[in-house]
Amino acid sequence: MGWVLAAALAVSACGEQASENAITSGRLLAAGGDDANWITHGRTYSEQRFSPLDKVNASNVGELGLAWFADMDTARGQEATPLVMDGKLYLTTAWSKVKAFDAATGEPLWEYDPEVPGETAVKACCDVVNRGLATWGDSLFLGTLDGRLVALDRDTGAVQWEKVTVDQDQSYTITGAPRVIDGKVIIGNGGAEFGVRGYIAAYDAADGDELWRFYTVPEGTEDDSSPEYLQAAAETWNTEVLASSDAIGGGGTVWDSMAYDPELDLLYFGVGNGSPWNRAYRSPGEDGKGEGDNLYLSSIVAVKPDTGEYVWHYQTTPGETWDYTATQHIVLADMEVDGETRRVLMQAPKNGFFYVIDRATGELISAEPYVGVNWAEGIDENGRPIENPETRIDQTGKPAIVLPGPLGGHNWHPMAYHPSENLVYIPAFEAAMIYEPEADWKPDRARGFNVGFNLGAGDLPADMGFRRQVYETVKGKLIAWDPVAQEARWTVEHPGPWNGGLLATGGGLVFQGNSGSEFSAYDAASGDKLWTFPAQTGIVAPPVTYTVDGEQYVAVLAGWGGAYAITADGDLVNSQAPVQNISRLLVFKLGADGALPDMPELAALPLDPPASRASADTIKLGGEKYARYCAVCHGPGAVGSTVLPDLRRSATLGDKRTWLAVVNEGILKDQGMVSFANSLSEEEMDAVRAYVIHRANEDKAGGVN
């Protein structure tokens, strides 16, 4: 094969002669035919997450058993896609750690800890997760939570080089997996909720030098010397506000999806939400209402990977104000549409519509809702949404229930595409949100969750029966979507939302984990469940499959966490029962009979708060500050998750001095709980304590244990 010769002659990322098994452009381009390995994030540049392997198939999947497992040392969300190369499996875990195993036996080979400072956790909106690695030559590439790009020796885990890719004085993070195109390592970043300006950049695989950078929003000071695409974007913003001292970056972070078409030589990436979410503050018109499309927020953008040159864009949500990112998984495929073979790009972004786009031109082919939607009636002939004006809270200034909510109809969890079935499998969910514009909102660069809405609105009452009814309205499902007919062919209902990414195989199977702590295989054509394994924990990561010595394996990283998991009601995370984090890599093969250790009981501190004696005004103040500074990690209404501490059960509630030592002095910063002294006064911090005590007493009276 041509790529074998190319690999033997390749030069490694360190400039030395590469090994026979080095990853080259030829090998990446031929990844579709290399069914033994999984060498890039979505298996191929098209990101289809389809493997032709069929030794595990619909007729024998019932014989699948646990071959081996490996416990992780981080009890936080696990979202990574493993890479598998030549009998070795490589993965990232929470806190940006890396581990390598023998892919057949599970023998640990090496591990690497970038020692991300614990206080970085407060910069991450959605847990201290990492989604994976990239490879080139004999190197692996990792983006760390604190914004470094690190090159590791694939055989030993030794650091070859590392570069800081962000301004670490701002709240940038990296949680996504890099991609490599012709020796260029490409990565974006996150942090829009905390007021940064988004970009994606390419770095030389040999030494980490930055080769180009593409900003996704203007600075507000563009002139004739600025790139034309940024000059065009500036016309869609209130540039005076964007350039003012009160501006907080605009957002538009590129924190996840990418795909590449080598024939067109186009790199596609998705752009995130605005900063703040509320366009009335981010880009107001003369009347104070939100104004402008605010390019390139919530857009799919195509660029030349060699230079970062802009080619085209398609904006899924003009003037986005609901956190409707377009960073969700992008899939490329060729298919017949109206009797013509089209090169298409497909995405199911947060806003609830499934888009089929001509990937050469950016022309919209079709778009229809794949979940319930009330913010728009449809997409018009110009590719723009037909909006429901009542949900435009940046225009009305009034609260509104909007569907989908900020978690979207589909979040970061990867889809899969089965070319024989011509189906896209979507890990979807339905969850509405009350958006209440926050009066007199001001940005806070230090610690604030900069959205411009009151996230404390709609606290759940103490009555557990009512809370259960509310959570029963939040639905999770697996949808097999026909992208040509733009309709679901079949649907599987899950116990709750926030279910795992997908894998489709030539054996007629679709694999997915869920929030009900199951890992299952479904018939790709019908959706019938053919096999399931009790995983003991929620699974959000996507599976992969590979072979060693001709034997097929299926692997998935299990571990409950991420945006929904850290903010969901820990008592009723999926309307049925709590879900705990047990972080493990699970690997299966036919005929294996391995077993997991007995599942530990979920340890929960008793709900035994001190008496609530604060005034109503103090509790109200504490609730407002909690909503802005605490809810993103500890849950709306102080109803904690099973991943991070439930403050209603904290021993510090009864001791103001200890509470302030944590919140004001930051004595737990190494665990991610930093000081909020730059954002809150001691009086406000104690008001937050009073609010949590009040909520804990409400819930205890309502029957919560």
Order of alpha helices (4+ residues) and beta strands (2+ residues): alpha-alpha-beta-beta-beta-beta-beta-beta-beta-beta-beta-beta-beta-beta-beta-beta-alpha-alpha-beta-beta-beta-beta-alpha-beta-beta-beta-beta-beta-beta-beta-beta-alpha-beta-beta-beta-beta-alpha-beta-beta-beta-beta-beta-beta-beta-beta-alpha-beta-alpha-alpha-alpha-alpha
